Amino acid sequence: MAEYIETMAYSLKQWDRLYGNGKLGKPLLDDDYYRSMAFGGLFKKGTQTPTDSFKELVPSGSDRIKIIQIIFNEQEGNQSKGTKCN
């Protein structure tokens, strides 16, 4: 599962570089931010409850909270670092 997270984070960064806010060829966000967003697929369906895989990959409760907050902010367009999609 760790490979999934790293691959997804890299893909998000590349997408941002080519099509997102970083259209000038340089992504605007740091690697940790993209990595946090990559965990968005590791929640139980239709909930905000992290899966066991998420918990195994992020054993620290405080780190989980930071990741969950980034994901929530991006979903809601609330204090996100990126621009809300149309």
C-alpha positions as CSV (number, residue, x, y, z in Angstrom):
1,M,0.0,0.0,0.0
2,A,2.9,2.3,0.6
3,E,3.8,2.2,-3.1
4,Y,0.2,3.2,-3.9
5,I,0.6,6.3,-1.8
6,E,3.9,7.3,-3.2
7,T,2.7,6.7,-6.8
8,M,-0.5,8.7,-6.2
9,A,1.4,11.6,-4.6
10,Y,3.8,11.7,-7.6
11,S,0.8,11.6,-10.0
12,L,-0.9,14.5,-8.2
13,K,2.3,16.5,-8.3
14,Q,2.7,15.9,-12.0
15,W,-0.9,16.7,-12.7
16,D,-0.6,20.0,-10.8
17,R,2.6,20.8,-12.7
18,L,1.0,20.3,-16.1
19,Y,-2.7,21.3,-15.6
20,G,-3.2,22.8,-12.2
21,N,-1.9,25.8,-10.3
22,G,1.6,25.0,-11.3
23,K,1.1,25.5,-15.0
24,L,4.5,27.1,-15.3
25,G,6.1,23.7,-14.8
26,K,6.6,23.9,-11.1
27,P,4.1,22.5,-8.7
28,L,3.0,25.0,-6.0
29,L,2.7,22.5,-3.1
30,D,5.3,20.6,-1.2
31,D,5.7,16.8,-1.5
32,D,4.2,16.2,2.0
33,Y,1.0,18.0,0.9
34,Y,0.6,15.8,-2.2
35,R,1.4,12.7,-0.1
36,S,-1.3,13.7,2.4
37,M,-3.8,14.1,-0.4
38,A,-2.9,10.6,-1.7
39,F,-4.4,9.1,1.4
40,G,-7.8,10.3,0.3
41,G,-8.5,6.9,-1.2
42,L,-7.9,5.1,2.1
43,F,-11.2,5.8,3.9
44,K,-14.1,3.5,4.4
45,K,-16.6,4.0,1.7
46,G,-19.0,6.9,2.3
47,T,-17.3,7.9,5.6
48,Q,-14.5,9.9,7.1
49,T,-13.2,6.8,8.8
50,P,-9.6,5.8,7.9
51,T,-9.1,2.2,6.8
52,D,-6.7,-0.2,8.7
53,S,-4.2,0.3,5.8
54,F,-4.2,4.1,6.5
55,K,-3.6,3.4,10.2
56,E,-0.8,1.1,9.5
57,L,0.9,3.5,7.2
58,V,0.5,6.4,9.6
59,P,0.8,5.1,13.1
60,S,1.1,8.5,14.7
61,G,-2.3,9.9,15.7
62,S,-1.2,13.5,15.3
63,D,0.1,12.8,11.8
64,R,-3.2,11.2,10.9
65,I,-5.1,14.3,12.1
66,K,-2.9,16.5,9.9
67,I,-3.5,14.3,6.9
68,I,-7.2,14.1,7.5
69,Q,-7.5,17.9,7.9
70,I,-5.7,18.4,4.6
71,I,-8.0,16.0,2.8
72,F,-11.1,17.6,4.4
73,N,-10.0,21.1,3.5
74,E,-9.3,20.1,-0.1
75,Q,-12.7,18.4,-0.4
76,E,-14.5,21.4,1.0
77,G,-12.3,24.1,-0.6
78,N,-11.8,25.4,2.9
79,Q,-8.3,26.7,3.6
80,S,-6.9,24.5,0.9
81,K,-3.6,25.3,-0.7
82,G,-4.9,24.6,-4.2
83,T,-7.7,26.2,-6.1
84,K,-11.1,24.6,-6.0
85,C,-11.9,22.7,-9.2
86,N,-14.8,23.8,-11.3
